[in-house]
Amino acid sequence: MAKAAKTAIKTKDQKAAAEAKNWTKVIRTVRSPKTGAYTFKEAMVHKDKIQEHLSK
């Protein structure tokens, strides 16, 4: 599941602030083959590459 950044970035550089809104934090659950326990893997992914990242 991906969560989009909704908070405004407070910088003087508006171009950098606009670019930062294109990134999304992706959290995946991964099951350990040894113990069977679930862990979470977090990654910052560009919004155009989310489906590519999740298909791995």
Secondary structure by P-SEA (a helix, b strand, c coil): cccccccccccccaaaaaaaaabbbbbbbbbbccccbbbbbbbbbcccaaaaaaac
